[in-house]
Amino acid sequence: MNVMKQSAKTTETVIEKMHEHEQIVFCNDPSTGLKAIIAIHNTTLGPALGGCRMRPYHTMDEALEDVLRLSKGMTYKCAAADVDFGGGKAVIIGDPATDKTPALFRAFGQFVDSLNGRFYTGTDMGTSIDDFIHASKETNCIVGIPEAYGGGGDSSVPTALGVIYGLKATNKVVFGTEDLSGKTYIIQGLGKVGYKVAEQLLEAGADLYVSDINEEAIKAIQVRAKQLGSIARLISQDEVYSAEADVFVPCAFGGIINDETIDQLKVKAVVGSANNQLLLEKHGELLKKKGILYAPDYIVNAGGLIQVADELYSYNNERVLTKTKSIYTSLLEVYKQAELDNITTIQAANRLCEKRMEDRKKQNSFFTHTKRPKWAIRK
């Protein structure tokens, strides 16, 4: 009985979230085994843009809840980055280690193409660039592809650069200078983005605490630290929350700022690339009460989004780097507004995004974001 009540409650919650979205597409292709969901949250700013992840979800409700949450997040992320796109996301239900085939991704590409330019997608958790090379044979609405195919290449480069700009803006507010040197940073996760952030911090003269399950990444960053005359101390995954440092830089998991970890934090700020760092919005309030400045993750990690969005204008690296630099000024604006209104930084960031979308409603017509723009069609 309790299980049935819980299931009914979950379904009710998911249905409630569906009402916030413009369009939800359930994709089923028995011949390839494709089972996927595409969620378009909001196209006020332009066609929906968001990655496609692949996971062995246990239930359809679980997959649907994930894609609804992620697509809404992309709306705010696109608004914060000031790109002409709205929020969308896709999930493929399956094990990325065993269920991938070229035919499956070509079938997915056909579903994406059926939306006639309302949704653009690319890699996310569990999917790779190679997967979307197959999908791109069926649709022009694929982003984040290799340079050889007309894309921008490795999006972790601008993402890491955006984190560095976020750290400089935060340091300016907390320490009175944007200088990265002479500070200690805790880096959680040395993946594609985290490693690049760690390396740039070491080059700037910072000392690090680092944590990752990949021993090779740990060894590599420690060698690099030694070469630069800095320090990269290894700490356990549990110690990342309790170590004393100036700034915590989460570059791995989401939901890591929660009731359990906030009490342990001994830092002055949190600035990182991980998505959805706050488990709940109330945790932004708890950070504020503790005197820890939080850099909203969807602003800090927008560099990769900026790059893939730029591909649709015919990719230009200089334009991407210039746009990524605006993360610095966007964060300063959020910090200033949060202080003026005595609200959390995540509340200030959300208000900024909502105002931007409200202002754009007066400019865009319905056809602006439902017909595929000419510039988005690759020759």
Salt bridges, closest charged atoms under 4 A:
GLU20 OE1 - LYS72 NZ 3.20
GLU22 OE1 - ARG118 NH2 3.15
GLU62 OE2 - ARG55 NH2 3.71
GLU62 OE1 - HIS58 ND1 3.38
GLU65 OE2 - LYS17 NZ 3.32
ASP66 OD2 - ARG53 NH1 3.64
ASP66 OD2 - ARG55 NH1 3.72
ASP66 OD1 - ARG69 NH2 2.53
ASP82 OD2 - LYS323 NZ 3.90
ASP84 OD1 - ARG360 NH1 3.33
ASP113 OD1 - ARG372 NH2 3.07
ASP124 OD1 - ARG53 NH2 3.40
ASP124 OD2 - LYS89 NZ 2.64
ASP131 OD2 - LYS100 NZ 2.74
GLU138 OE2 - ARG106 NE 2.75
ASP154 OD2 - LYS196 NZ 3.61
GLU199 OE2 - ARG224 NE 3.37
GLU203 OE2 - ARG224 NH2 3.16
ASP246 OD1 - LYS268 NZ 3.57
ASP259 OD2 - LYS282 NZ 3.62
ASP259 OD1 - HIS283 NE2 2.87
ASP310 OD1 - ARG319 NE 2.52
GLU311 OE1 - ARG378 NH2 3.77
ASP341 OD2 - ARG351 NH1 3.65
GLU358 OE1 - LYS361 NZ 3.63
ASP359 OD2 - LYS355 NZ 2.92
